[in-house]
Amino acid sequence: MSALRSVRRPGAARLAARAAPIALGLVLVAGTSASAAVNLTRVSVDVYTDAQAQHRTEVEPDTVAFGSTIVSAFQVGRVFGGGASNIGWATSRNGGATWSHGYLPGITGNGGGPFGQASDAVVAFDAKHKVWLIASLGIGTSVDVLVNRSTKGGVAWGKPVTVATGSNDKDWIVCDNTATSPHFGNCYIEYDVTSAGDSVVMRTSTDGGLTWGPPRAPSGGATGLGGQPVVLPSGTVVVPYESISGSVAIRSFSSTNGGASWGATVVVSSIRHHGVAGSLRESPLPSAAVDGAGTVYVTWADCRFRTGCPSNDIVLANSTGPSTWAAPVRVPIDPVSSTVDHFVPGVAVDPGTSGASARIGLTYYYYPNASCTASTCKLDAGFISSVNGGATWSAPTQIAGPMSLSWLPNTSEGIMFGDYIATAIVAGGNAYPVIPVSRAPAASTFHQAMYVPAGGLAVTGGSRAASAAHGHRLTPQPAPSLPVTAR
């Protein structure tokens, strides 16, 4: 396939349908699903029955760890036209040993809220105000950015605060948790305004997500999607995102004054991307994390290291300053001569490590054979790690699969397990990717739910050396024409 990518919008489309309310409480979910080398524990399941959605399905998780608490959030009951029946959550308060799970109140009709669907769930923790936050999109006559708050350790959630109304997409949230930072306790939310040509904006909260300041754009503006803000120990905020203005690229911008203003964007790297087979919904959105000294790591799917662009590797670029970046390197999951296609990475860094001792965990999905079709493609999930800042990597581990594409829900933008995933590392401990895993449907009922590796995955090193991008000329990518409504 061509290196030119077909952009598929993440998120949710506007739908007017309302789902009947269902009373739900906390549930402890246990069980396992078949995987290649790892025992998996099911931590959530779609319990809804509203006619608008494809049940049982759960897609697109984000996962964050702070202390011994791990919180994940995701779509529950995927709707073909966009969004889902509600947002679900799964929380462990003992470092991944046991999990509770539930569904957010006040968003869709399933939780007593006004919206037809919900999408793009993202998690953050505010250490100053001791509150967990889940940001999402509420989809009705408008697409609003919302934040549900938990002051109960991520196991009980209040109704959402409205951050922004209008036509919005692809939110992401983070908080400044460094006690010595001049902006300790600030939380930052990023999203793009689809009615304004996907203009990227930021808002700041100083009170644990109760109220949010005005929208502010980077100097000179930015057009794109998929921004993932991270906060350095100094309090500087860096926001990598996928730029769709001119040549498609990963760009970033930053703030050094607590979000009062944002600097101009800079290029992280151009993108060369192989559109994956089988009508799977996928694009090279970035996944970002920061180490304990403030180095930012950004990963995405890119085919630059493979002659003719037949499949993607996961590539990684790290910052050399708030506005400067090293050339991307290839994460050495397998040889460049392999038939494997890798995509949708979720990267994490142990927050207590940095530099040449940074512990990195990377989860990703892949096809063993890039040249497959919708009926023959087999989808797997994998994990690889480094204990020296990405200089060398462990051998990869298959953590789920193979899954047939017919086991996944369909959408107006392709077959879906998620536009993004995430990995969380408990400080000094194991990695916990909460990921969607499917098995064969029973008639019209899917069997796709959220699973986590039992006990987590060890973050280890190895001798697989990353390769730099020297000598590769990248072909500029034209900016595609995008719709102005969220998906």
Residue pairs with C-beta under 8 A, 6 or more apart in sequence:
1 274
1 275
1 277
1 309
2 275
2 309
3 272
3 273
3 274
3 303
3 309
3 475
3 477
4 275
4 477
4 478
5 248
5 271
5 273
5 275
5 283
5 284
5 477
5 480
6 275
6 480
7 244
7 283
7 480
7 482
8 281
8 282
8 283
8 413
8 414
8 419
8 487
9 169
9 225
9 413
9 482
9 483
9 485
9 486
9 487
10 60
10 120
10 169
10 170
10 225
10 226
10 283
10 285
10 419
10 420
10 487
11 82
11 83
11 119
11 120
11 137
11 143
11 169
11 170
11 419
11 486
11 487
12 79
12 82
12 83
12 84
12 117
12 118
12 119
12 120
12 137
12 139
12 143
12 486
12 487
13 81
13 82
13 83
13 139
13 412
13 485
13 486
13 487
14 82
14 139
14 140
14 141
14 142
14 143
14 485
14 486
15 52
15 79
15 81
15 82
15 83
15 116
15 117
15 139
15 140
16 116
16 140
16 141
17 50
17 52
17 116
17 117
18 108
18 109
18 116
19 48
19 50
19 52
19 53
19 85
19 86
19 108
19 109
19 110
19 116
20 50
20 109
20 110
21 109
21 110
21 111
21 112
22 47
22 48
22 49
22 110
24 47
24 102
24 103
24 110
24 111
25 102
26 100
26 101
26 102
26 155
26 156
27 100
27 101
27 102
28 98
28 99
28 100
28 101
29 42
29 43
29 44
29 45
29 90
29 99
29 101
30 41
30 42
31 41
31 42
32 39
32 40
32 41
32 42
32 454
33 40
33 42
33 400
33 437
33 439
33 449
33 451
34 439
35 398
35 399
35 400
35 401
35 437
36 380
36 398
36 399
36 400
36 401
37 397
37 398
37 399
38 397
38 398
38 399
38 400
38 453
38 454
38 457
39 453
39 454
39 455
40 399
40 400
40 437
40 451
40 452
40 453
40 454
41 99
41 451
41 452
41 453
41 454
42 449
42 450
42 451
43 72
43 90
43 92
43 99
43 101
43 434
43 450
43 451
43 452
44 58
44 72
44 74
44 76
44 88
44 89
44 90
44 101
44 449
44 450
45 56
45 58
45 449
45 450
46 55
46 56
46 57
46 58
46 76
46 77
46 85
46 88
46 448
46 449
47 56
47 76
47 103
48 55
48 76
48 77
48 85
48 86
48 110
49 55
50 77
50 85
50 109
50 110
52 79
52 85
52 116
52 117
53 77
53 78
53 79
53 84
53 85
54 77
54 78
54 79
54 80
54 409
54 410
54 446
55 77
55 85
55 445
55 446
56 77
56 445
56 446
56 447
56 448
56 449
57 76
57 77
57 78
57 84
57 408
57 409
57 446
57 448
58 74
58 75
58 76
58 77
58 78
58 88
58 436
58 448
58 449
58 450
59 74
59 75
59 78
59 84
59 409
59 416
59 417
59 418
59 436
59 448
60 74
60 75
60 119
60 120
60 121
60 416
60 417
60 418
60 419
60 420
60 421
60 436
61 72
61 73
61 74
61 121
61 418
61 421
61 422
61 434
61 435
61 436
61 450
62 72
62 73
62 74
62 121
62 122
62 123
62 420
62 421
62 422
63 70
63 71
63 72
63 123
63 346
63 422
63 423
63 424
63 432
63 433
63 434
64 70
64 71
64 72
64 123
64 124
64 125
64 422
64 424
65 71
65 424
65 425
65 426
65 427
65 432
66 125
66 127
66 177
67 427
68 92
68 93
68 94
68 95
68 426
69 91
69 92
69 93
69 125
69 132
69 153
69 154
70 91
70 92
70 95
70 96
70 424
70 426
70 432
70 434
71 89
71 90
71 91
71 123
71 125
71 132
71 134
71 154
72 89
72 90
72 91
72 123
72 422
72 424
72 434
72 450
72 452
73 87
73 88
73 89
73 90
73 104
73 121
73 122
73 123
73 134
73 136
74 87
74 88
74 89
74 90
74 121
74 418
74 434
74 436
74 450
75 83
75 84
75 87
75 88
75 118
75 119
75 121
75 418
76 84
76 85
76 86
76 87
76 88
76 103
77 84
77 85
77 86
77 110
78 84
78 409
78 411
78 416
79 85
79 117
79 411
80 409
80 410
80 411
80 412
81 411
81 412
82 117
82 119
82 139
82 411
82 412
82 486
82 487
83 116
83 117
83 118
83 119
83 137
83 139
84 117
84 118
84 119
85 108
85 110
85 117
85 118
86 103
86 104
86 107
86 108
86 110
86 111
86 118
87 103
87 104
87 107
87 118
87 121
87 134
87 136
87 148
88 101
88 102
88 103
88 104
88 121
88 450
89 101
89 102
89 103
89 104
89 121
89 134
89 154
89 157
90 99
90 100
90 101
90 434
90 450
90 452
91 99
91 100
91 101
91 153
91 154
91 155
92 98
92 99
92 100
92 432
93 153
93 154
93 155
95 426
95 429
95 456
96 426
96 430
96 432
96 452
96 455
96 456
97 455
99 452
100 155
102 155
102 157
103 110
103 111
104 111
104 118
104 134
104 136
104 148
104 157
104 160
105 111
105 112
105 113
105 148
105 157
105 158
105 159
106 112
106 113
106 148
106 158
106 159
106 160
107 113
107 115
107 118
107 136
107 138
107 146
107 148
107 160
108 115
108 116
108 117
108 118
108 138
109 115
109 116
113 138
113 159
113 160
114 138
114 140
115 138
115 139
115 140
115 144
116 139
116 140
117 139
117 140
118 136
118 137
118 138
118 139
119 136
119 137
119 139
119 486
120 135
120 136
120 137
120 169
120 170
120 171
121 134
121 135
121 136
122 134
122 135
122 136
122 171
122 172
122 173
123 132
123 133
123 134
123 135
123 173
124 132
124 133
124 135
124 173
124 174
124 175
124 187
125 131
125 132
125 133
125 175
125 177
126 132
126 133
126 175
126 177
126 185
126 187
126 208
126 209
127 175
127 177
127 179
127 184
127 185
128 175
128 176
128 177
128 179
128 184
128 185
128 208
129 185
129 207
129 208
129 209
130 151
130 208
131 149
131 150
131 151
131 208
131 209
132 149
132 150
132 151
132 153
132 154
133 147
133 148
133 149
133 150
133 173
133 175
133 187
133 208
133 209
134 147
134 148
134 150
134 157
135 145
135 146
135 147
135 163
135 171
135 172
135 173
135 189
136 145
136 146
136 147
136 148
136 160
136 171
137 143
137 144
137 145
137 146
137 168
137 169
137 171
137 486
138 144
138 146
138 160
139 486
142 165
142 166
142 167
143 166
143 167
143 168
143 169
143 194
143 485
143 486
144 162
144 163
144 164
144 165
144 166
144 168
145 162
145 163
145 164
145 168
145 171
145 189
145 191
146 160
146 161
146 162
146 163
147 160
147 161
147 163
147 173
147 189
147 209
147 212
148 157
148 158
148 159
148 160
148 161
149 157
149 158
149 161
149 208
149 209
149 210
150 156
150 157
150 158
161 209
161 210
161 211
161 212
163 171
163 189
163 203
163 212
164 191
164 203
164 212
164 215
166 193
166 195
167 193
167 194
167 195
167 484
167 485
167 486
168 191
168 192
168 193
168 194
168 486
169 191
169 192
169 193
169 194
169 198
169 225
169 486
169 487
170 191
170 192
170 225
170 226
170 227
170 486
171 189
171 190
171 191
172 189
172 190
172 191
172 226
172 227
172 228
172 229
173 187
173 188
173 189
173 190
173 229
174 187
174 188
174 228
174 229
174 230
174 231
174 237
175 185
175 186
175 187
175 188
175 231
176 183
176 184
176 185
176 186
176 187
176 188
176 231
176 235
176 237
177 184
177 231
178 184
178 231
178 233
178 234
178 235
180 233
181 231
181 233
181 234
181 235
182 235
182 258
183 235
183 257
183 258
183 259
184 235
185 206
185 208
186 204
186 205
186 206
186 235
186 258
186 259
187 204
187 205
187 206
187 208
187 209
188 202
188 203
188 204
188 205
188 229
188 231
188 237
188 255
188 259
189 202
189 203
189 204
189 205
189 212
190 200
190 201
190 202
190 227
190 228
190 229
190 239
190 241
191 200
191 201
191 227
192 198
192 199
192 200
192 201
192 223
192 224
192 225
192 227
193 199
193 201
193 215
194 483
194 484
194 485
194 486
195 484
197 223
197 484
198 223
198 224
198 225
198 244
198 482
198 484
199 217
199 221
199 222
199 223
200 217
200 218
200 221
200 222
200 223
200 224
200 225
200 227
200 239
200 241
201 215
201 216
201 217
202 215
202 216
202 217
202 218
202 229
202 239
202 255
202 259
202 262
203 212
203 213
203 214
203 215
203 216
203 259
204 212
204 213
204 216
204 258
204 259
204 260
205 211
205 212
205 213
206 213
213 259
216 259
216 260
216 261
216 262
217 262
218 239
218 253
218 262
218 263
218 264
218 265
219 253
219 261
219 262
219 263
219 264
220 264
220 265
222 241
222 243
222 245
222 251
222 253
222 265
223 243
223 244
223 245
224 241
224 242
224 243
224 244
224 245
224 251
225 241
225 242
225 244
225 285
226 241
226 242
226 285
226 286
226 419
226 420
227 239
227 240
227 241
228 239
228 240
228 241
228 286
228 287
228 288
229 237
229 238
229 239
229 288
230 237
230 238
230 239
230 240
230 288
230 289
230 290
230 296
231 237
231 290
232 238
232 290
232 294
232 296
232 322
233 292
233 293
233 294
234 256
234 294
235 256
235 258
236 254
236 255
236 256
236 294
236 322
237 254
237 255
237 259
238 252
238 253
238 254
238 288
238 290
238 296
238 319
238 322
239 252
239 253
239 254
239 262
240 250
240 251
240 252
240 268
240 286
240 288
240 296
240 298
241 250
241 251
241 252
241 286
242 248
242 249
242 250
242 251
242 271
242 283
242 284
242 285
242 286
242 300
243 249
243 250
243 251
243 265
244 479
244 480
244 482
245 479
246 476
246 479
247 270
247 476
247 477
247 478
247 479
248 270
248 271
248 273
248 477
248 478
248 479
248 480
249 267
249 268
249 269
249 270
249 271
249 477
250 267
250 268
250 269
250 270
250 271
250 284
250 286
250 298
250 300
250 317
251 265
251 266
251 267
251 268
252 265
252 266
252 268
252 296
252 298
252 319
252 323
252 325
253 262
253 263
253 264
253 265
253 266
254 262
254 263
254 322
254 323
255 261
255 262
255 263
256 263
256 322
263 323
266 323
266 324
266 325
267 325
268 286
268 298
268 317
268 325
269 315
269 317
269 325
269 327
269 328
269 469
270 474
270 476
270 477
271 284
271 300
271 302
271 474
271 477
272 302
272 303
272 304
272 309
272 474
272 475
272 477
273 283
273 284
273 301
273 302
273 303
273 312
273 477
274 301
274 303
274 306
274 309
274 310
274 311
274 312
274 341
274 370
275 282
276 282
276 312
276 341
276 343
276 367
276 370
277 341
277 367
277 370
277 371
277 372
277 373
277 374
277 377
278 367
278 372
278 373
278 374
278 377
278 405
278 415
279 374
279 405
279 414
279 415
280 377
280 379
280 405
280 414
280 415
280 416
281 411
281 413
281 414
281 415
281 416
281 419
282 301
282 343
282 344
282 414
282 419
283 419
284 300
284 301
284 302
284 312
284 343
285 300
285 344
285 419
285 420
286 298
286 299
286 300
287 298
287 299
287 300
287 345
287 346
287 347
287 420
287 421
287 422
288 296
288 297
288 298
288 299
288 347
289 296
289 297
289 347
289 348
289 349
289 360
290 296
290 297
290 349
290 351
291 297
291 349
291 350
291 351
291 353
291 354
291 355
291 358
291 389
292 349
292 350
292 351
292 352
292 353
292 354
292 358
293 354
293 355
294 319
294 354
295 318
295 319
295 354
295 355
295 358
295 389
296 318
296 319
297 316
297 317
297 318
297 319
297 347
297 349
297 360
297 390
298 316
298 317
298 318
298 325
298 347
299 314
299 315
299 316
299 317
299 331
299 345
299 347
299 362
300 314
300 315
300 345
301 312
301 313
301 314
301 315
301 342
301 343
301 344
301 345
302 312
302 313
302 314
302 315
302 328
303 309
303 310
303 311
303 312
303 313
304 315
304 328
304 469
304 472
304 474
305 313
305 315
305 330
305 336
305 467
305 469
305 472
306 312
306 313
306 336
307 336
310 370
310 371
311 338
311 339
311 340
311 341
311 342
311 367
311 370
312 341
312 342
312 343
313 330
313 331
313 333
313 336
313 342
314 330
314 331
314 333
314 342
314 343
314 345
314 362
314 364
315 328
315 329
315 330
315 331
315 469
316 328
316 329
316 331
316 347
316 390
316 466
317 325
317 326
317 327
317 328
317 329
318 325
318 326
318 389
318 390
319 325
319 326
320 326
327 468
327 469
327 470
328 469
329 390
329 466
329 467
329 468
329 469
330 336
330 466
330 467
330 469
331 362
331 384
331 390
331 393
331 466
332 393
332 464
332 465
332 466
332 467
333 340
333 342
333 364
333 366
333 382
333 384
333 393
333 396
334 340
334 396
339 368
339 369
339 370
339 371
340 366
340 367
340 368
340 369
340 370
341 366
341 367
341 369
341 370
342 364
342 365
342 366
342 382
343 364
343 365
343 366
344 364
344 365
344 417
344 418
344 419
344 420
344 421
345 362
345 363
345 364
345 421
346 362
346 363
346 364
346 420
346 421
346 422
346 423
346 433
347 360
347 361
347 362
347 423
348 360
348 361
348 362
348 422
348 423
348 424
348 425
348 431
349 358
349 359
349 360
349 361
349 425
350 358
350 359
350 360
350 361
350 425
350 427
350 428
350 459
351 425
351 427
352 427
352 428
353 359
354 389
355 389
356 388
356 389
356 391
357 387
357 388
357 389
358 386
358 387
358 388
358 389
358 390
359 385
359 386
359 387
359 425
359 459
360 385
360 386
360 387
360 389
360 390
360 459
361 383
361 385
361 423
361 425
361 431
361 433
361 457
361 459
362 383
362 384
362 385
362 423
363 381
363 382
363 383
363 399
363 421
363 422
363 423
363 431
363 433
363 435
364 381
364 382
364 383
364 384
364 421
365 379
365 380
365 381
365 382
365 417
365 421
366 379
366 380
366 381
366 382
367 377
367 378
367 379
367 380
368 378
368 380
368 402
369 376
369 377
369 378
372 378
374 405
374 406
374 415
375 405
375 406
377 404
377 405
378 401
378 402
378 403
378 404
379 401
379 402
379 403
379 404
379 405
379 408
379 417
380 398
380 400
380 401
380 402
380 403
381 398
381 399
381 400
381 401
381 433
381 435
381 437
382 396
382 397
382 398
382 399
383 396
383 397
383 399
383 423
383 431
383 433
383 453
383 457
384 393
384 394
384 395
384 396
384 397
385 393
385 394
385 431
385 457
385 458
385 459
385 460
385 461
386 392
386 393
386 394
386 459
386 461
386 462
387 459
387 460
387 461
388 461
390 466
391 465
391 466
392 461
392 462
392 463
392 464
392 465
392 466
393 461
393 462
393 464
393 465
393 466
394 460
394 461
394 462
394 464
395 462
395 464
397 457
399 433
399 435
399 453
399 457
400 435
400 437
400 451
401 437
403 437
403 438
403 439
404 440
405 415
406 441
407 438
407 439
407 440
407 441
407 446
407 447
407 448
408 415
408 416
408 417
408 438
408 446
408 448
409 415
409 416
409 446
409 448
410 416
411 487
412 487
413 487
417 436
417 438
417 448
418 436
421 433
421 435
421 436
422 433
422 434
423 431
423 432
423 433
424 431
424 432
424 433
424 434
425 431
425 432
425 459
426 432
426 456
429 456
430 455
430 456
430 457
430 458
430 459
431 456
431 457
431 458
431 459
432 452
432 453
432 456
432 457
433 452
433 453
433 457
434 450
434 451
434 452
435 450
435 451
435 452
436 448
436 449
436 450
436 451
437 448
437 449
437 450
437 451
438 446
438 447
438 448
439 447
440 447
441 447
